[in-house]
Amino acid sequence: MEDFLLYNILLVLLIIVSILIIIAVMMQPAKNDNASTALSGGASELFSRQKPRGFEAFMQKVTVILGILFFAIALALVYISSH
């Protein structure tokens, strides 16, 4: 009975983390790589390769943390369901 309760709690957490990952990815600013960068030889990319700051850096960290949580919860679910 305890395994069933833990399994359901982890399953709900996995669904919540999945929804949060989708939201976090959609909130990240778009990187506009189009045909003009291929034609110009990428000269405009020289100054665009800066370290992300502010909101962009925060959203990248949130996405990484949520991704790690997703895989950890998924592995815990596999372990619980196999035992």
C-alpha distance (Angstrom), angle and dihedral (degrees) to the residues before:
residue distance angle dihedral
M1 . . .
E2 3.81 . .
D3 3.79 91.4 .
F4 3.79 90.5 51.4
L5 3.81 91.9 52.5
L6 3.82 92.8 45.7
Y7 3.80 90.5 47.0
N8 3.81 91.5 52.8
I9 3.81 92.7 46.7
L10 3.81 91.3 50.7
L11 3.79 90.9 46.0
V12 3.81 91.3 53.8
L13 3.83 89.9 47.0
L14 3.81 89.9 50.7
I15 3.80 91.2 53.1
I16 3.82 91.5 48.0
V17 3.81 92.3 48.4
S18 3.82 90.0 47.6
I19 3.80 91.4 54.2
L20 3.82 90.7 46.4
I21 3.82 90.8 51.3
I22 3.79 90.5 53.0
I23 3.80 90.9 49.8
A24 3.82 92.9 46.0
V25 3.80 93.0 50.3
M26 3.79 92.7 47.8
M27 3.82 91.7 49.8
Q28 3.80 93.7 55.8
P29 3.79 114.8 103.9
A30 3.80 115.1 -102.7
K31 3.77 120.1 -110.1
N32 3.79 106.6 -140.2
D33 3.78 106.8 -144.3
N34 3.77 106.7 164.9
A35 3.77 140.3 152.2
S36 3.81 93.2 -78.0
T37 3.80 91.3 68.7
A38 3.79 89.6 53.9
L39 3.80 91.8 50.5
S40 3.79 95.6 45.4
G41 3.78 92.4 50.1
G42 3.77 93.3 -115.2
A43 3.79 95.2 -73.7
S44 3.78 90.4 141.3
E45 3.81 89.6 58.2
L46 3.78 91.3 65.3
F47 3.77 92.6 82.9
S48 3.80 97.5 28.7
R49 3.80 94.4 68.6
Q50 3.75 94.2 86.5
K51 3.74 126.0 133.9
P52 3.79 110.6 -89.0
R53 3.78 113.9 -107.2
G54 3.75 137.8 -172.1
F55 3.77 117.8 -3.8
E56 3.81 94.9 2.7
A57 3.81 93.0 54.6
F58 3.79 91.1 45.8
M59 3.80 92.4 51.4
Q60 3.82 91.6 48.5
K61 3.81 90.4 53.5
V62 3.80 92.1 46.6
T63 3.81 90.5 50.6
V64 3.80 92.4 50.3
I65 3.80 92.5 48.3
L66 3.80 92.1 47.8
G67 3.82 90.2 48.3
I68 3.80 91.4 52.7
L69 3.81 90.4 47.7
F70 3.80 90.3 49.4
F71 3.80 93.5 54.5
A72 3.81 93.6 42.5
I73 3.80 92.4 51.8
A74 3.81 91.4 44.3
L75 3.81 90.9 52.2
A76 3.82 90.8 47.5
L77 3.81 89.6 51.7
V78 3.80 91.1 51.0
Y79 3.79 90.9 49.1
I80 3.81 93.3 49.0
S81 3.80 93.6 46.1
S82 3.81 92.3 50.6
H83 3.80 94.5 51.6
